[in-house]
Amino acid sequence: MDTSETYIKMCDCDEIQIGHEREGLDFFLYYPHAKYGNHHSQVWLPRQGQLQEMYARYIADERELVNFGRGELMQAFIDFSVWLGVQYTKDEFVCMPTNTFDSGGQLWLAFVMKERYSKQWLTDSQEWIDGNSE
């Protein structure tokens, strides 16, 4: 479980924090600088599997399904693979996100934020920006 300062900052956004209902296996971390965290500056840090489910639910919603299943989860992995594949630089075989992010959780969060919310993480300023403004 990634509990790094970077992952905490990445998770401390309204897209992840607002509307999340606490569940038994959720991991919350006290973070005094939280912008969107709830319950007295506790920030929810989704596990990688929760991020994958979040995207699978998004696919199910797009398909107007009541629940998501194996097909949507498989599609999540396919979409993630395609997204990751187009992140390689043209000049050399270097994947930019894998050079930018330090954990699978950070990488999946970047994917979810880009695909669901059109947001991109700026490592220099440590914030999400509108990914459509590039």
JOVEN-V61403 format. One record per residue. N is the residue number from 1. RES is the residue in one small letter. SS is DSSP state (a for helix, b for strand, c for the rest). OMEGA is omega in degrees with one decimal (NA if undefined). Layout:
# JOVEN-V61403
n: [N N]
res: [RES RES]
ss: [SS SS]
omega: [OMEGA OMEGA]
This chain:
# JOVEN-V61403
n: [1 2 3 4 5 6 7 8 9 10 11 12 13 14 15 16 17 18 19 20 21 22 23 24 25 26 27 28 29 30 31 32 33 34 35 36 37 38 39 40 41 42 43 44 45 46 47 48 49 50 51 52 53 54 55 56 57 58 59 60 61 62 63 64 65 66 67 68 69 70 71 72 73 74 75 76 77 78 79 80 81 82 83 84 85 86 87 88 89 90 91 92 93 94 95 96 97 98 99 100 101 102 103 104 105 106 107 108 109 110 111 112 113 114 115 116 117 118 119 120 121 122 123 124 125 126 127 128 129 130 131 132 133 134]
res: [m d t s e t y i k m c d c d e i q i g h e r e g l d f f l y y p h a k y g n h h s q v w l p r q g q l q e m y a r y i a d e r e l v n f g r g e l m q a f i d f s v w l g v q y t k d e f v c m p t n t f d s g g q l w l a f v m k e r y s k q w l t d s q e w i d g n s e]
ss: [c c c c a a a a a a a c c a a a a c c c c c c c c c c b b b c c c c c c c b c c c b b b c c c a a a a a a a a a a a a a a a c c c c c c c a a a a a a a a a a a a a a a a c c b c c c c c c b a a a a a c c c a a a a a a a a a a a a a a c b b b b c c c c b b b b a a a c]
omega: [-179.3 176.0 -179.0 177.3 -179.8 -178.7 177.5 179.4 179.3 -178.6 -176.9 178.8 -175.7 -179.2 -179.1 -171.7 -173.9 175.7 178.8 176.3 179.2 175.6 -173.7 -176.0 179.7 178.1 176.6 -179.6 175.7 179.9 -172.5 -178.3 -175.2 175.2 -172.8 -179.4 -179.7 177.7 175.7 174.6 172.7 -179.2 176.4 175.9 -179.2 172.9 -178.5 178.1 177.5 176.7 177.6 176.4 178.7 179.3 178.1 176.4 176.7 177.2 179.1 177.9 178.4 179.8 179.8 175.7 179.0 -179.2 173.9 -178.8 -177.3 -179.7 -179.4 177.6 176.5 178.5 177.4 179.4 177.3 179.3 178.6 180.0 178.4 179.4 -179.2 -179.5 -178.7 179.8 -179.8 179.0 -177.3 -173.8 -178.6 -175.5 -179.6 178.1 -175.8 -179.8 -179.3 172.7 -175.1 -172.7 -173.0 -178.4 175.7 177.6 178.4 -179.3 178.5 177.9 177.3 177.9 -179.3 -178.5 179.3 -174.9 -177.2 -170.4 -178.7 179.5 179.9 -179.7 174.6 -176.7 -178.6 -177.1 178.1 179.2 174.8 174.6 176.1 -177.4 179.6 -175.2 -179.7 NA]
